[in-house]
Amino acid sequence: MNKNETALGDRLASVRGIISDMDGVIYHGNQLLPGVPEFIQWLQESGRQYLFLTNSSERSPRELQEKLRRLGLDVPVENFLTSALATAGFLKSQVPGGSVYAVGEAGLISALYDAGFSMNDVDPDYVVIGETRSYSFEKIEKAINLVNRGAKLIGTNPDLTGPVESGIVPACGALIKPIELATGKTPYFVGKPNPLMMRQALKRIECRREESLIVGDRMDTDVIAGVEAEIETVLVLSGVTSREEVSRFAYQPSYVLSGVDQLVSLARAAGV
């Protein structure tokens, strides 16, 4: 056991809350990653508060719950927070009862409806972009014209890519780029690493930042989210980041592990 592992083993004794990413930490596409069932079992049996926090806006918490259930895992629906929910909550605080032109999947659309927003492709308050497989030139064109007429440009998250079984796919940060370039307007991203989303997460698990850990696979969202929110971070190398890439960043994770299977092993070795 190296110093990094020993330090994390000792630290886990004082951790009450775990905020974990999903893509690249829990699964790739429909493939569960090593040690995940044991990780969730440890979270539940140890009595720790936990929240699965994802920058993906495609699925609702209910859909995420069902996906994990199909993979053999039982997680309550209240243990999920998506960038779609965070975005809808932010917009509601800004313009209650407003309207949006949204490019995204069911998780984003339902979150916006539940927050009291109506869909509007004529003169919306906001143009909101999330992950989607129905991206098209027509939707880009519509979004550009609406932003040029005064709608504010919102992105659910800044991720450029997301991991899947076959490799990577473009995420919100890449999909919103043509609209940003064509309009000259900088989008506001609500998802990680925005501290707004991290504060929502801490409120959900009812833990202070000093007694919490963030587990994620990305330096540019998960780790920097922890750095900016002053929450210690565990970078797992089961997603998009390799060990060689870590040193290129000006900020560093608190701990680096191969995956959540190693986290469970350290917890058991420490007796926590």
C-alpha positions as CSV (number, residue, x, y, z in Angstrom):
1,M,0.0,0.0,0.0
2,N,1.6,3.3,-1.1
3,K,1.3,6.7,0.7
4,N,-1.7,7.8,-1.4
5,E,-3.6,4.6,-0.5
6,T,-2.7,4.7,3.2
7,A,-3.7,8.4,3.5
8,L,-7.1,7.7,1.9
9,G,-7.7,4.7,4.1
10,D,-7.1,6.9,7.1
11,R,-9.3,9.7,5.7
12,L,-12.3,7.4,5.0
13,A,-12.9,7.0,8.8
14,S,-14.0,10.7,9.0
15,V,-16.0,10.7,5.7
16,R,-19.8,10.9,6.2
17,G,-20.8,11.7,2.6
18,I,-19.7,10.5,-0.9
19,I,-20.6,12.4,-4.1
20,S,-19.9,10.1,-7.0
21,D,-19.9,10.6,-10.8
22,M,-21.5,7.9,-12.9
23,D,-20.1,7.7,-16.4
24,G,-16.6,6.3,-16.2
25,V,-17.0,5.6,-12.5
26,I,-20.0,3.3,-12.2
27,Y,-20.4,2.2,-15.9
28,H,-19.3,2.7,-19.5
29,G,-22.5,2.7,-21.5
30,N,-24.3,-0.5,-20.4
31,Q,-21.2,-2.1,-19.0
32,L,-20.8,-2.1,-15.2
33,L,-17.2,-1.3,-14.0
34,P,-15.3,-3.6,-11.6
35,G,-16.2,-3.4,-7.9
36,V,-19.3,-1.3,-8.4
37,P,-21.8,-3.7,-6.6
38,E,-19.4,-3.9,-3.7
39,F,-19.0,-0.1,-3.7
40,I,-22.7,0.5,-3.4
41,Q,-23.0,-2.2,-0.8
42,W,-20.3,-0.5,1.2
43,L,-22.1,2.9,0.9
44,Q,-25.4,1.4,2.1
45,E,-24.1,-0.9,4.8
46,S,-21.7,1.7,6.3
47,G,-24.5,4.2,6.7
48,R,-22.7,6.9,4.7
49,Q,-24.8,9.5,2.8
50,Y,-24.2,9.2,-0.9
51,L,-25.3,10.9,-4.1
52,F,-24.7,10.0,-7.7
53,L,-24.0,13.3,-9.4
54,T,-23.9,13.2,-13.2
55,N,-23.2,15.9,-15.8
56,S,-25.2,13.9,-18.3
57,S,-28.6,15.5,-18.9
58,E,-30.2,12.8,-21.0
59,R,-31.8,10.7,-18.3
60,S,-34.1,11.5,-15.4
61,P,-33.3,10.2,-11.9
62,R,-36.0,7.5,-12.4
63,E,-34.4,6.4,-15.7
64,L,-31.0,6.3,-14.0
65,Q,-32.5,4.2,-11.2
66,E,-33.9,1.8,-13.8
67,K,-30.7,1.6,-15.7
68,L,-28.8,0.6,-12.5
69,R,-31.6,-1.9,-11.7
70,R,-31.1,-3.6,-15.1
71,L,-27.4,-3.8,-14.2
72,G,-28.3,-5.5,-10.9
73,L,-28.1,-2.6,-8.5
74,D,-30.8,-1.1,-6.2
75,V,-30.4,2.6,-5.6
76,P,-33.2,4.9,-4.4
77,V,-34.3,7.5,-6.9
78,E,-33.5,10.3,-4.4
79,N,-29.8,9.4,-4.6
80,F,-29.4,10.9,-8.1
81,L,-28.8,14.5,-9.1
82,T,-28.4,15.4,-12.8
83,S,-27.2,18.5,-14.6
84,A,-30.7,18.7,-16.1
85,L,-32.2,19.0,-12.6
86,A,-29.5,21.5,-11.5
87,T,-30.1,23.6,-14.7
88,A,-33.9,23.6,-14.3
89,G,-33.5,24.7,-10.6
90,F,-31.1,27.5,-11.6
91,L,-33.4,28.8,-14.3
92,K,-36.4,28.7,-12.0
93,S,-34.5,30.9,-9.5
94,Q,-33.8,33.4,-12.3
95,V,-37.1,33.6,-14.3
96,P,-39.9,31.6,-12.5
97,G,-42.5,30.5,-15.0
98,G,-40.3,31.4,-18.0
99,S,-39.9,29.7,-21.3
100,V,-37.2,27.8,-23.1
101,Y,-36.1,26.4,-26.5
102,A,-34.5,23.2,-25.4
103,V,-32.3,20.8,-27.4
104,G,-31.9,17.7,-25.4
105,E,-33.4,14.3,-24.4
106,A,-36.3,13.4,-22.0
107,G,-34.3,14.0,-18.8
108,L,-33.8,17.6,-19.7
109,I,-37.3,18.3,-21.1
110,S,-39.0,16.8,-18.1
111,A,-36.8,18.6,-15.6
112,L,-37.7,21.9,-17.3
113,Y,-41.4,21.1,-17.4
114,D,-41.3,20.1,-13.7
115,A,-39.7,23.4,-12.8
116,G,-42.6,25.3,-14.4
117,F,-41.0,26.2,-17.8
118,S,-42.9,26.1,-21.1
119,M,-41.4,25.2,-24.5
120,N,-41.1,28.2,-26.8
121,D,-39.5,28.3,-30.3
122,V,-40.4,31.9,-31.1
123,D,-39.2,34.2,-28.3
124,P,-38.0,32.1,-25.3
125,D,-36.1,33.5,-22.3
126,Y,-33.5,30.8,-22.7
127,V,-32.0,28.5,-25.2
128,V,-30.9,25.4,-23.3
129,I,-28.6,22.8,-24.8
130,G,-28.0,19.3,-23.3
131,E,-26.8,16.0,-24.6
132,T,-28.9,14.5,-27.4
133,R,-28.7,12.0,-30.2
134,S,-31.3,14.1,-32.3
135,Y,-28.9,16.9,-32.9
136,S,-29.5,18.5,-36.4
137,F,-28.6,21.5,-38.5
138,E,-32.2,22.7,-38.2
139,K,-32.0,22.8,-34.4
140,I,-28.6,24.6,-34.5
141,E,-30.0,27.2,-36.9
142,K,-33.1,27.8,-34.8
143,A,-31.0,28.1,-31.6
144,I,-28.6,30.6,-33.3
145,N,-31.4,32.8,-34.5
146,L,-33.2,32.8,-31.1
147,V,-30.0,33.7,-29.2
148,N,-29.3,36.5,-31.8
149,R,-32.8,37.8,-30.9
150,G,-32.1,38.0,-27.2
151,A,-32.5,34.5,-25.7
152,K,-29.8,33.6,-23.1
153,L,-27.6,30.6,-24.0
154,I,-27.4,27.9,-21.3
155,G,-25.5,24.6,-21.3
156,T,-26.3,21.9,-18.9
157,N,-22.6,21.0,-18.6
158,P,-19.3,21.9,-20.1
159,D,-18.1,18.3,-20.9
160,L,-16.8,18.0,-24.4
161,T,-17.0,14.2,-24.5
162,G,-18.5,11.4,-22.6
163,P,-17.3,7.7,-22.3
164,V,-19.2,4.8,-23.8
165,E,-18.4,1.2,-24.4
166,S,-17.1,1.9,-27.9
167,G,-15.0,4.9,-27.0
168,I,-16.3,8.5,-26.6
169,V,-19.2,10.6,-27.8
170,P,-19.6,14.3,-28.1
171,A,-21.2,15.9,-25.0
172,C,-22.9,19.3,-24.3
173,G,-19.7,21.4,-24.5
174,A,-19.1,20.2,-28.0
175,L,-22.7,20.4,-29.1
176,I,-23.1,24.0,-28.0
177,K,-19.9,25.2,-29.6
178,P,-21.4,26.0,-33.1
179,I,-24.1,28.1,-31.5
180,E,-21.5,29.9,-29.4
181,L,-19.2,30.6,-32.4
182,A,-22.0,31.7,-34.7
183,T,-23.6,34.1,-32.2
184,G,-20.5,35.3,-30.3
185,K,-22.4,34.6,-27.0
186,T,-20.7,32.7,-24.2
187,P,-22.9,30.1,-22.7
188,Y,-23.5,29.7,-19.0
189,F,-22.9,26.1,-17.8
190,V,-24.7,24.9,-14.7
191,G,-23.3,21.5,-14.2
192,K,-19.9,20.5,-12.7
193,P,-17.6,22.3,-12.0
194,N,-20.1,25.1,-11.3
195,P,-20.2,25.5,-7.4
196,L,-24.0,25.8,-7.7
197,M,-24.3,22.1,-8.4
198,M,-21.8,21.2,-5.7
199,R,-23.8,23.2,-3.1
200,Q,-27.0,21.4,-4.2
201,A,-25.2,18.0,-3.8
202,L,-24.0,18.8,-0.3
203,K,-27.5,20.0,0.7
204,R,-28.9,16.7,-0.6
205,I,-26.6,14.5,1.5
206,E,-26.7,16.9,4.5
207,C,-23.0,16.9,4.9
208,R,-20.4,19.5,5.3
209,R,-17.6,19.7,2.7
210,E,-15.0,18.8,5.3
211,E,-16.7,15.4,5.8
212,S,-17.3,14.6,2.2
213,L,-15.4,13.2,-0.8
214,I,-16.0,13.6,-4.5
215,V,-15.3,10.5,-6.7
216,G,-14.9,11.1,-10.4
217,D,-13.0,10.2,-13.6
218,R,-12.5,13.7,-15.1
219,M,-9.9,16.3,-14.1
220,D,-11.8,19.1,-16.0
221,T,-15.1,18.6,-14.2
222,D,-15.0,16.3,-11.2
223,V,-11.6,17.2,-9.7
224,I,-11.8,20.9,-10.4
225,A,-15.3,20.9,-8.9
226,G,-13.8,19.6,-5.7
227,V,-10.9,22.0,-5.8
228,E,-13.3,25.0,-6.3
229,A,-15.8,23.8,-3.7
230,E,-12.9,22.8,-1.2
231,I,-14.0,19.2,-1.2
232,E,-11.4,16.4,-1.3
233,T,-11.4,14.4,-4.5
234,V,-10.7,10.8,-5.5
235,L,-9.8,10.5,-9.2
236,V,-10.5,7.1,-10.6
237,L,-8.7,5.9,-13.8
238,S,-11.6,3.8,-15.0
239,G,-13.0,6.6,-17.2
240,V,-11.5,9.2,-19.6
241,T,-8.4,10.3,-17.6
242,S,-5.1,8.4,-17.7
243,R,-2.4,8.6,-14.9
244,E,0.0,10.3,-17.4
245,E,-2.6,13.1,-18.0
246,V,-3.0,14.1,-14.4
247,S,0.3,15.9,-14.1
248,R,-0.6,18.3,-17.0
249,F,-3.2,20.1,-14.9
250,A,-2.4,23.0,-12.6
251,Y,-4.6,21.5,-9.9
252,Q,-4.3,17.9,-8.6
253,P,-6.7,15.4,-7.1
254,S,-6.4,14.5,-3.4
255,Y,-6.1,10.8,-4.2
256,V,-5.7,8.7,-7.4
257,L,-7.1,5.1,-7.6
258,S,-7.6,2.6,-10.4
259,G,-11.4,2.5,-9.7
260,V,-14.0,2.2,-7.0
261,D,-13.0,-1.4,-6.5
262,Q,-9.8,-0.1,-5.0
263,L,-11.7,2.4,-2.8
264,V,-13.7,-0.5,-1.3
265,S,-10.6,-2.5,-0.7
266,L,-9.0,0.4,1.2
267,A,-12.2,1.0,3.2
268,R,-12.3,-2.7,4.3
269,A,-8.6,-2.7,5.1
270,A,-9.2,0.3,7.3
271,G,-12.2,-1.3,8.9
272,V,-14.6,1.5,8.0
